[in-house]
Amino acid sequence: MEVKKVNGGGQQIAYRESAGSGPSVMLIHGNSASSLTFKAQLTGEFGQKYRVVAMDLPGHGESDTAAEPEKTYNMPWYAAV
């Protein structure tokens, strides 16, 4: 699974996507996890049928760490990214 990155909220946000071409599904992991939580969904039958995208929230997985984590690691900021 290739890691791709996009700019969001002034930093690089990592994501992985499946090979499927059906309707898109976005998967967002919980605290202290990463997009690899969804490896089975990305590489399995579900990922072959649907376009599944799993992101690494800021400061998680292969996404950049925030310059000011005390100001940015919260739900409103995650939603904005």
C-alpha positions in Angstrom: 0.0 0.0 0.0 1.5 3.2 -1.2 1.4 6.2 1.1 0.3 9.5 -0.5 0.3 12.9 0.9 -1.7 16.1 0.5 -1.3 19.5 2.1 -4.0 20.2 4.8 -4.0 22.7 7.6 -0.5 23.8 6.6 1.1 20.4 6.9 1.4 17.1 5.0 -1.4 14.7 5.6 -0.7 11.0 4.7 -3.3 8.7 3.3 -3.7 5.3 1.7 -6.3 4.3 -0.9 -7.6 1.0 -2.2 -7.6 -0.1 -5.9 -11.4 -0.2 -6.1 -13.4 2.2 -8.3 -16.9 2.0 -6.8 -18.4 4.7 -4.6 -15.9 6.4 -2.3 -15.6 5.6 1.4 -13.5 7.6 3.9 -12.1 5.9 7.0 -10.7 7.9 9.9 -8.9 6.1 12.7 -9.2 6.7 16.5 -6.7 8.2 18.9 -3.1 6.9 18.8 -3.7 4.8 15.6 -3.1 5.3 11.9 -4.5 4.5 8.5 -2.9 1.0 8.8 -5.8 0.2 11.2 -7.8 -0.3 8.0 -5.3 -2.4 6.1 -7.7 -5.3 5.7 -10.5 -3.0 4.4 -8.1 -1.4 1.9 -6.5 -4.5 0.5 -9.4 -7.0 0.8 -12.7 -7.5 -1.0 -14.2 -4.3 0.4 -11.3 -2.3 -1.1 -11.6 -4.0 -4.4 -15.2 -3.1 -4.7 -15.1 0.5 -3.3 -12.6 3.4 -3.5 -11.6 3.4 0.1 -9.4 6.2 1.5 -7.9 6.0 5.0 -6.1 9.1 6.3 -3.5 9.5 9.0 -4.8 12.3 11.3 -2.3 15.1 11.9 0.4 13.9 14.3 -0.5 10.2 13.6 1.0 7.6 11.3 3.0 9.2 8.5 1.3 12.7 8.7 3.4 15.6 9.9 3.5 16.6 13.5 1.9 20.0 14.3 4.2 22.9 15.2 1.9 23.8 18.0 0.2 20.6 19.1 -1.4 22.1 22.2 -3.4 24.4 19.9 -4.2 22.1 17.0 -4.7 18.5 18.3 -8.4 18.8 18.9 -11.6 17.8 17.1 -12.4 21.2 15.4 -8.9 21.3 14.0 -9.0 17.7 12.8 -12.3 18.4 11.1 -10.9 21.5 9.4 -8.0 19.5 8.0 
